Amino acid sequence: MRLNELLKYNDIVIQCHDNPDADALSSGYALHRYFEKMGKNPRFIYRGRNKITKSNLLIMMDRLNVPVSYEPDLKEVPELLITVDCQHGQKNVTLTEAENVAIIDHHRATEDLPELSEVRSNLGSCATVVWDMVRDEGVVIDDDILLSTALYYGLFTDTNRLSEISHPLDRDMRDQLVINKSIITEMCNSGISLDELKITGKAILDNEYHDENRYLLIRAEWCDPNILGVISDLALETVGVDICVAYYVSSGEVKFSVRSCIKEVHANDLAAFLAEGIGGGGGHVTKAGGTIRPEKLLALNGGEEEDLENIANYEFKSRLEEYFSLYTVLYARETTLDTSDMKMYEKKQQRLGYVELSQVFPLDTEVMIRTLEGDINLRIEKDIYLMIGIEGEVYPIKKEKLESSYLYSDEPFDKTFEYEPSITEVMTAERKGVLKYAHSVLSTGSVKIFAKPLTEHVKLFTSWDEERYYSGEPGDYIVVREDDPHDIYVINKRLFDDLYREVS
């Protein structure tokens, strides 16, 4: 859905969920501003039994001029209702009748969506969804410092102080908004009440420690999700604790926070594993979190709603034990694979992309390369290039290895991807997309590999990155170059047949 599709309506009401948080308020604020710029006279409301009382949100509404009103008894039937950061008909938003309904959200869809919908559950905040939709209409709001500060704070709070950001679009918004830092600081330092301080202390005292895998599982009372981050951050300071999972249970959601201080457990991977099939999770390598849908949790365990807390505790413990028993960890520098039961393959001829990084920024420039898989930091050197794979994945490559494995091609590299990789100069924050600098290469097939399908889950620390592992699951391929026994990597089963053919 494009926002311009909604401009045919005149009587527009924007509604966020009951008991709104900073993400809901900032998302509705941005929509309100967009429609004003388009000559409309929208209204921004929230409903429910409770008026906003949290100190940080009251500061946000006052200092940032958020144009929201509390309308618990709304009787009118607008021409268009837009529910933002929620979905019309769900329990967390009071039902408002309307002639037409549109939905803009970043939570997973639990019902059939109307035609006018934009739901992006891979993003960390609804603020990011709206920011990107407004940009697509050619409307610039990044320099509106009050609105930009609100959008930043929406992302900040919904991703646990930016610790759970996983999508590059969230990172783009974070980096591009011009914000009032003093107001952000003021709101951040008004976010925890004395009652929440008591919740934190009580939760930490009532922990479950598992010494074999050195993790803490902590159940808290219902609270602001950011408090879960406070709890898990504090718990991870404890000697003998490498991982912490803190969570609360409510009728509308089971929210959890994950922390890890060891490289063998990435918090974002563990969060995704804990929520698989019943919710969503993600974040950073050391800090992550997620949400579980209670109805899916109950359906999975065949329980009743009154048993939800016990079922959630059981499911967390079961999944944590499964996670720790599931993986074999391999360190490529210390591992030599037995190739006697592996087949030999060569690369099929593929047209890939490459970028000579020194054409993008000068030599010795510190840059950050942003991709779907994460951020890569490096210093530009004369012989460091960037490869662009068939799905837009990128990775640094030495010129010598590039020229031994690929042939330069005169064909233009004109592929498009879900998210275009970009390069940002660290010192100036200047950002450039890489595709306009890309040229084509053809794989030669001259480099041979040994490969076989995995029969177990692995975490592989490659010889070129000993801090971040690459995951493989049964059916993916474990690969080692014929000419380098420690150049070991994992290739997704979905891609392997497109990339390689067996050498007879």
C-alpha positions as CSV (number, residue, x, y, z in Angstrom):
1,M,0.0,0.0,0.0
2,R,1.1,3.5,-0.8
3,L,0.1,6.5,1.4
4,N,-1.1,8.4,-1.7
5,E,-3.8,5.7,-2.1
6,L,-5.4,7.2,1.1
7,L,-5.6,10.8,-0.2
8,K,-8.9,10.2,-1.9
9,Y,-10.5,10.3,1.6
10,N,-11.2,13.5,3.5
11,D,-12.5,12.5,7.0
12,I,-9.4,10.6,8.3
13,V,-8.9,9.3,11.8
14,I,-5.6,7.8,12.9
15,Q,-5.9,5.5,15.9
16,C,-3.1,3.8,17.8
17,H,-3.5,1.0,20.3
18,D,-4.9,1.5,23.8
19,N,-2.3,2.4,26.4
20,P,0.0,3.7,23.7
21,D,3.7,3.5,23.8
22,A,6.3,5.8,22.2
23,D,6.3,3.8,18.9
24,A,2.6,4.1,18.5
25,L,2.6,7.9,19.3
26,S,5.5,8.6,17.0
27,S,4.0,6.6,14.1
28,G,0.6,8.3,14.4
29,Y,2.4,11.7,14.7
30,A,4.3,11.1,11.4
31,L,1.1,10.1,9.6
32,H,-0.7,13.1,11.0
33,R,2.1,15.4,9.7
34,Y,2.0,13.7,6.2
35,F,-1.7,14.2,5.8
36,E,-1.4,17.8,6.9
37,K,1.2,18.4,4.3
38,M,-1.1,16.9,1.7
39,G,-3.8,19.4,2.6
40,K,-6.0,17.1,4.8
41,N,-7.3,17.7,8.3
42,P,-6.7,14.4,10.1
43,R,-7.3,13.5,13.7
44,F,-5.0,11.4,15.8
45,I,-6.6,9.5,18.7
46,Y,-6.2,6.7,21.2
47,R,-9.0,5.1,23.2
48,G,-9.4,2.5,26.0
49,R,-9.9,2.7,29.7
50,N,-6.7,4.4,30.6
51,K,-5.3,7.8,29.9
52,I,-1.5,8.1,29.4
53,T,0.2,8.6,32.8
54,K,3.8,7.4,32.2
55,S,6.2,10.3,32.8
56,N,8.4,9.7,29.7
57,L,5.3,9.7,27.4
58,L,3.9,12.8,29.0
59,I,7.2,14.5,28.4
60,M,7.2,13.2,24.8
61,M,3.7,14.6,24.1
62,D,4.5,17.9,25.7
63,R,8.0,18.6,24.5
64,L,7.6,17.2,21.0
65,N,4.1,18.6,20.3
66,V,2.5,15.2,19.6
67,P,-1.0,16.0,18.3
68,V,-2.9,13.1,19.9
69,S,-6.1,13.2,21.9
70,Y,-7.8,10.7,24.3
71,E,-11.2,9.8,22.9
72,P,-12.6,6.9,25.0
73,D,-16.2,7.6,23.9
74,L,-15.8,8.3,20.2
75,K,-19.2,7.8,18.5
76,E,-18.4,9.1,15.0
77,V,-17.9,6.8,12.0
78,P,-15.1,8.3,10.0
79,E,-14.7,7.9,6.3
80,L,-11.3,6.3,6.8
81,L,-9.8,4.9,10.0
82,I,-6.0,4.1,10.0
83,T,-4.9,1.9,12.9
84,V,-1.2,2.4,13.5
85,D,1.2,0.1,15.4
86,C,-1.8,-2.3,15.8
87,Q,-4.4,-4.1,13.7
88,H,-8.1,-3.3,13.6
89,G,-10.1,-5.8,15.6
90,Q,-7.3,-7.0,17.9
91,K,-7.7,-7.0,21.6
92,N,-5.2,-4.2,22.3
93,V,-7.2,-1.6,20.4
94,T,-10.7,-0.4,21.1
95,L,-12.9,-1.2,18.1
96,T,-13.8,1.9,16.2
97,E,-16.4,1.6,13.4
98,A,-15.4,3.2,10.1
99,E,-16.5,3.2,6.4
100,N,-13.0,2.2,5.4
101,V,-10.1,0.7,7.4
102,A,-6.4,0.8,6.7
103,I,-3.7,-0.8,8.8
104,I,0.0,0.2,9.2
105,D,1.9,-2.0,11.6
106,H,5.1,-4.0,12.3
107,H,3.6,-6.8,14.3
108,R,2.7,-10.2,12.7
109,A,-0.7,-10.3,11.2
110,T,-3.1,-12.5,13.2
111,E,-6.2,-11.9,11.1
112,D,-7.0,-11.4,7.4
113,L,-5.9,-7.9,6.6
114,P,-8.0,-5.4,4.6
115,E,-6.8,-4.4,1.1
116,L,-5.4,-1.1,2.5
117,S,-2.6,-2.6,4.6
118,E,1.1,-2.2,5.1
119,V,2.4,-4.7,7.7
120,R,6.2,-5.2,7.9
121,S,6.9,-7.6,10.7
122,N,10.7,-7.7,9.9
123,L,11.1,-4.1,11.1
124,G,11.9,-3.2,14.7
125,S,9.3,-0.3,15.0
126,C,6.2,0.9,13.3
127,A,7.9,4.3,13.3
128,T,10.3,2.9,10.7
129,V,7.4,1.6,8.5
130,V,5.8,5.1,8.5
131,W,9.1,6.9,8.0
132,D,9.9,4.8,4.9
133,M,6.3,5.1,3.5
134,V,6.5,8.9,3.9
135,R,9.9,9.0,2.1
136,D,8.4,6.9,-0.7
137,E,6.0,9.8,-1.3
138,G,8.9,12.2,-1.6
139,V,8.0,14.0,1.6
140,V,11.0,15.0,3.7
141,I,10.5,14.9,7.5
142,D,14.0,14.1,8.6
143,D,14.8,17.8,9.2
144,D,11.6,18.3,11.4
145,I,13.5,18.0,14.6
146,L,10.5,17.4,16.9
147,L,8.9,14.8,14.7
148,S,12.4,13.2,14.0
149,T,13.0,13.0,17.7
150,A,9.7,11.3,18.3
151,L,10.4,8.7,15.5
152,Y,13.9,8.1,17.0
153,Y,12.4,7.6,20.4
154,G,9.7,5.2,19.0
155,L,12.4,3.0,17.5
156,F,14.6,3.5,20.6
157,T,12.0,2.2,23.0
158,D,10.5,-0.6,20.8
159,T,14.0,-2.1,20.2
160,N,15.1,-1.9,23.9
161,R,17.3,1.1,23.5
162,L,18.3,0.2,20.0
163,S,19.8,-3.1,21.2
164,E,17.3,-5.3,19.2
165,I,17.7,-3.6,15.8
166,S,18.2,-6.2,13.1
167,H,16.9,-4.7,9.8
168,P,19.1,-2.2,8.0
169,L,16.1,0.1,7.3
170,D,15.8,0.6,11.1
171,R,19.5,1.5,11.2
172,D,19.0,3.8,8.3
173,M,16.3,5.8,10.1
174,R,18.3,5.9,13.3
175,D,21.3,7.3,11.4
176,Q,19.4,9.8,9.2
177,L,17.1,11.5,11.6
178,V,18.1,14.9,13.1
179,I,17.2,14.7,16.8
180,N,17.1,16.7,20.0
181,K,19.4,14.7,22.2
182,S,18.6,16.5,25.4
183,I,14.9,15.6,25.1
184,I,15.8,12.0,24.4
185,T,18.0,12.0,27.5
186,E,15.2,13.6,29.5
187,M,12.7,10.9,28.4
188,C,15.2,8.1,29.0
189,N,15.8,9.3,32.5
190,S,12.1,9.3,33.3
191,G,11.3,5.8,32.1
192,I,11.3,3.8,35.3
193,S,9.0,4.3,38.2
194,L,9.5,3.2,41.8
195,D,7.0,0.4,41.2
196,E,9.1,-0.8,38.2
197,L,12.2,-0.6,40.3
198,K,10.5,-3.0,42.7
199,I,9.5,-5.3,39.8
200,T,13.2,-5.4,38.8
201,G,14.5,-6.3,42.2
202,K,11.8,-8.9,42.8
203,A,12.4,-10.6,39.4
204,I,16.1,-10.8,39.9
205,L,15.7,-12.4,43.3
206,D,13.4,-15.0,41.9
207,N,15.7,-16.4,39.2
208,E,16.4,-19.9,37.8
209,Y,20.1,-20.6,37.3
210,H,21.2,-23.5,35.1
211,D,24.9,-24.1,35.8
212,E,25.7,-26.5,33.0
213,N,25.0,-23.9,30.3
214,R,25.5,-20.9,32.6
215,Y,22.2,-19.1,31.9
216,L,19.6,-17.4,34.0
217,L,15.9,-17.6,33.3
218,I,14.0,-14.7,35.0
219,R,10.2,-14.3,35.2
220,A,9.0,-10.7,35.8
221,E,5.6,-9.2,36.5
222,W,4.0,-7.3,33.6
223,C,6.0,-4.2,32.9
224,D,7.3,-1.8,30.3
225,P,9.3,-4.0,27.9
226,N,12.3,-1.8,28.4
227,I,12.4,-3.0,32.1
228,L,13.1,-6.5,30.8
229,G,16.2,-5.1,29.3
230,V,17.2,-3.5,32.6
231,I,16.7,-6.8,34.4
232,S,18.7,-8.9,31.9
233,D,21.5,-6.3,31.6
234,L,21.9,-6.3,35.4
235,A,21.7,-10.1,35.7
236,L,24.4,-10.5,33.1
237,E,26.8,-8.7,35.4
238,T,26.8,-11.8,37.6
239,V,29.9,-14.0,37.7
240,G,29.1,-17.4,36.2
241,V,26.2,-16.0,34.0
242,D,26.9,-16.0,30.3
243,I,23.3,-15.7,29.0
244,C,20.1,-14.3,30.5
245,V,16.5,-14.5,29.4
246,A,14.0,-12.3,31.2
247,Y,10.3,-12.4,30.3
248,Y,6.8,-11.4,31.4
249,V,3.4,-13.0,30.6
250,S,0.2,-11.0,29.8
251,S,-3.0,-12.0,28.1
252,G,-2.0,-10.1,25.0
253,E,1.7,-11.1,24.7
254,V,4.6,-12.9,26.2
255,K,7.5,-10.4,25.9
256,F,11.2,-11.5,26.5
257,S,14.7,-10.0,26.5
258,V,17.9,-12.0,25.7
259,R,21.5,-11.1,26.6
260,S,24.7,-12.9,25.9
261,C,28.3,-12.2,26.6
262,I,29.9,-15.2,24.9
263,K,30.6,-15.4,21.1
264,E,29.3,-18.9,20.9
265,V,25.7,-17.7,21.6
266,H,24.4,-14.8,19.5
267,A,21.5,-13.2,21.4
268,N,19.6,-12.5,18.1
269,D,19.8,-16.2,17.1
270,L,18.7,-17.4,20.5
271,A,15.8,-14.9,20.5
272,A,14.6,-16.2,17.0
273,F,14.9,-19.8,18.2
274,L,12.8,-19.1,21.3
275,A,10.0,-17.5,19.3
276,E,10.1,-19.8,16.3
277,G,6.6,-20.8,15.2
278,I,4.9,-18.9,18.0
279,G,6.1,-15.3,17.6
280,G,9.1,-13.3,16.5
281,G,12.5,-12.4,17.8
282,G,15.7,-10.7,16.8
283,G,18.2,-8.0,17.6
284,H,22.0,-7.7,18.0
285,V,24.7,-10.3,18.7
286,T,24.8,-9.4,22.4
287,K,21.3,-7.9,23.0
288,A,18.0,-9.1,21.5
289,G,14.4,-9.8,22.4
290,G,11.0,-10.9,21.0
291,T,7.3,-11.4,21.4
292,I,5.4,-14.7,21.6
293,R,1.7,-14.8,20.8
294,P,-0.2,-16.4,23.7
295,E,-2.8,-18.1,21.5
296,K,0.0,-19.9,19.6
297,L,1.7,-20.9,22.8
298,L,-1.5,-22.3,24.2
299,A,-2.3,-24.2,20.9
300,L,1.2,-25.6,20.8
301,N,0.9,-27.0,24.4
302,G,-2.8,-27.8,24.5
303,G,-3.3,-25.6,27.6
304,E,-5.9,-23.3,28.9
305,E,-5.5,-19.5,29.4
306,E,-5.3,-19.7,33.1
307,D,-2.2,-22.0,32.7
308,L,-0.4,-19.5,30.5
309,E,2.4,-18.5,33.0
310,N,3.3,-22.1,33.7
311,I,3.2,-23.0,30.0
312,A,5.4,-20.1,29.1
313,N,8.0,-21.1,31.8
314,Y,8.0,-24.7,30.6
315,E,8.4,-23.6,26.9
316,F,11.3,-21.3,27.6
317,K,13.1,-23.9,29.6
318,S,12.5,-26.6,27.0
319,R,13.6,-24.5,24.2
320,L,16.7,-23.3,26.0
321,E,17.8,-26.8,26.7
322,E,17.1,-27.8,23.1
323,Y,19.1,-24.9,21.8
324,F,22.2,-25.7,23.9
325,S,22.1,-29.4,22.9
326,L,21.5,-28.7,19.3
327,Y,24.7,-27.2,17.9
328,T,28.2,-28.4,17.3
329,V,30.7,-25.5,17.3
330,L,33.5,-25.5,14.8
331,Y,36.5,-23.1,14.7
332,A,37.9,-23.2,11.1
333,R,41.5,-22.2,12.1
334,E,41.6,-25.2,14.4
335,T,39.7,-27.6,12.3
336,T,40.7,-29.9,9.4
337,L,37.8,-31.7,7.8
338,D,38.0,-35.3,6.7
339,T,37.3,-34.9,2.9
340,S,37.2,-38.7,2.2
341,D,33.4,-38.7,2.4
342,M,32.9,-35.4,0.6
343,K,32.3,-34.8,-3.1
344,M,34.3,-32.4,-5.2
345,Y,32.4,-29.5,-6.9
346,E,33.2,-26.5,-9.0
347,K,31.4,-23.2,-9.3
348,K,28.9,-22.9,-12.1
349,Q,29.3,-19.8,-14.2
350,Q,27.4,-17.1,-12.4
351,R,27.2,-13.4,-13.1
352,L,28.0,-11.7,-9.8
353,G,28.9,-8.1,-8.9
354,Y,32.0,-6.6,-7.5
355,V,32.9,-3.1,-6.2
356,E,36.4,-1.6,-6.0
357,L,36.0,0.1,-2.7
358,S,38.6,2.8,-3.4
359,Q,36.3,4.1,-6.2
360,V,33.6,4.7,-3.6
361,F,35.7,6.4,-0.9
362,P,39.4,7.2,-0.7
363,L,42.1,4.8,0.5
364,D,42.5,4.5,4.3
365,T,38.9,5.6,4.9
366,E,37.1,3.9,7.7
367,V,33.7,2.7,6.4
368,M,30.7,0.7,7.5
369,I,29.0,-1.5,5.0
370,R,25.3,-2.0,5.7
371,T,23.6,-5.1,4.5
372,L,20.6,-7.3,5.4
373,E,23.0,-9.6,7.2
374,G,24.5,-6.9,9.4
375,D,27.1,-4.1,9.4
376,I,30.7,-4.7,8.3
377,N,33.4,-2.3,9.4
378,L,36.7,-2.0,7.6
379,R,39.4,0.3,6.3
380,I,39.6,0.7,2.6
381,E,42.8,-0.7,1.1
382,K,43.9,-0.9,-2.5
383,D,43.4,-4.6,-2.9
384,I,40.1,-4.9,-0.9
385,Y,37.0,-5.4,-3.0
386,L,33.4,-6.1,-2.2
387,M,31.6,-9.0,-3.8
388,I,27.8,-8.9,-4.4
389,G,26.1,-12.3,-4.4
390,I,23.0,-13.6,-6.2
391,E,20.7,-12.5,-3.4
392,G,22.4,-9.2,-2.7
393,E,24.6,-10.6,0.1
394,V,28.0,-8.8,0.2
395,Y,31.4,-9.8,1.6
396,P,34.9,-8.3,1.4
397,I,37.4,-10.1,-0.9
398,K,41.0,-9.7,-1.7
399,K,41.8,-8.7,-5.3
400,E,44.1,-11.7,-5.7
401,K,41.3,-14.1,-4.7
402,L,38.8,-12.2,-6.9
403,E,41.0,-12.5,-10.0
404,S,41.8,-16.2,-9.3
405,S,38.1,-17.2,-9.0
406,Y,36.3,-14.8,-11.4
407,L,36.6,-13.3,-14.9
408,Y,35.9,-9.6,-15.5
409,S,32.9,-9.0,-17.7
410,D,31.7,-6.1,-19.8
411,E,28.1,-6.8,-18.9
412,P,26.5,-4.2,-16.6
413,F,25.6,-5.3,-13.2
414,D,21.9,-4.3,-13.1
415,K,20.3,-6.5,-10.5
416,T,17.9,-5.3,-7.9
417,F,17.5,-6.6,-4.4
418,E,15.2,-6.3,-1.4
419,Y,17.7,-3.9,0.2
420,E,20.5,-2.3,-1.6
421,P,23.8,-2.6,0.3
422,S,25.3,0.7,1.2
423,I,28.6,2.2,2.4
424,T,28.9,4.9,5.0
425,E,32.1,6.8,5.9
426,V,32.5,6.5,9.6
427,M,33.9,10.0,10.3
428,T,31.4,12.1,8.1
429,A,28.4,9.7,8.0
430,E,28.2,10.2,4.2
431,R,26.3,7.3,2.8
432,K,26.4,5.8,-0.7
433,G,24.6,2.9,-2.3
434,V,27.0,0.4,-3.8
435,L,25.1,-0.8,-6.9
436,K,26.0,2.2,-9.0
437,Y,29.7,1.4,-8.5
438,A,29.2,-2.4,-9.3
439,H,30.7,-4.2,-12.2
440,S,30.1,-7.8,-13.4
441,V,32.3,-10.8,-13.0
442,L,31.8,-14.4,-14.1
443,S,32.9,-17.3,-11.9
444,T,35.5,-19.4,-13.7
445,G,35.0,-22.7,-12.0
446,S,38.8,-22.9,-11.5
447,V,38.5,-23.2,-7.7
448,K,37.4,-26.6,-6.5
449,I,35.7,-27.3,-3.2
450,F,34.9,-30.4,-1.2
451,A,31.3,-30.4,0.2
452,K,28.7,-32.5,1.8
453,P,25.2,-31.9,3.4
454,L,25.2,-31.3,7.1
455,T,23.5,-33.9,9.3
456,E,23.5,-31.7,12.4
457,H,23.2,-28.0,13.3
458,V,26.6,-26.2,13.4
459,K,28.0,-22.8,14.4
460,L,31.1,-22.1,12.3
461,F,33.7,-19.5,13.1
462,T,35.5,-18.9,9.8
463,S,39.2,-18.3,9.5
464,W,38.5,-14.7,8.4
465,D,36.0,-13.9,11.2
466,E,36.7,-15.5,14.6
467,E,34.1,-13.4,16.5
468,R,31.0,-14.1,14.6
469,Y,29.7,-17.5,13.7
470,Y,27.7,-18.7,10.7
471,S,24.9,-21.1,11.3
472,G,24.2,-24.2,9.3
473,E,21.3,-26.6,9.7
474,P,20.8,-30.2,8.4
475,G,20.6,-30.1,4.6
476,D,22.9,-27.0,4.3
477,Y,26.4,-27.8,2.9
478,I,29.7,-27.7,4.8
479,V,32.4,-26.6,2.3
480,V,36.2,-26.5,2.3
481,R,38.3,-25.1,-0.6
482,E,40.6,-27.7,-2.2
483,D,43.6,-25.3,-1.9
484,D,43.1,-24.2,1.7
485,P,42.0,-26.7,4.3
486,H,41.0,-24.0,6.8
487,D,38.9,-22.0,4.3
488,I,35.7,-23.6,5.6
489,Y,32.2,-22.2,5.2
490,V,28.5,-23.1,5.1
491,I,26.3,-22.6,2.0
492,N,22.5,-22.6,2.3
493,K,20.9,-25.7,0.8
494,R,18.5,-23.4,-1.3
495,L,21.5,-21.8,-3.0
496,F,24.0,-24.7,-3.4
497,D,22.7,-26.3,-6.6
498,D,22.5,-22.9,-8.2
499,L,26.1,-22.1,-7.4
500,Y,28.0,-25.4,-7.8
501,R,28.1,-28.6,-10.0
502,E,29.7,-31.9,-9.1
503,V,33.1,-32.7,-10.7
504,S,33.0,-36.2,-12.2
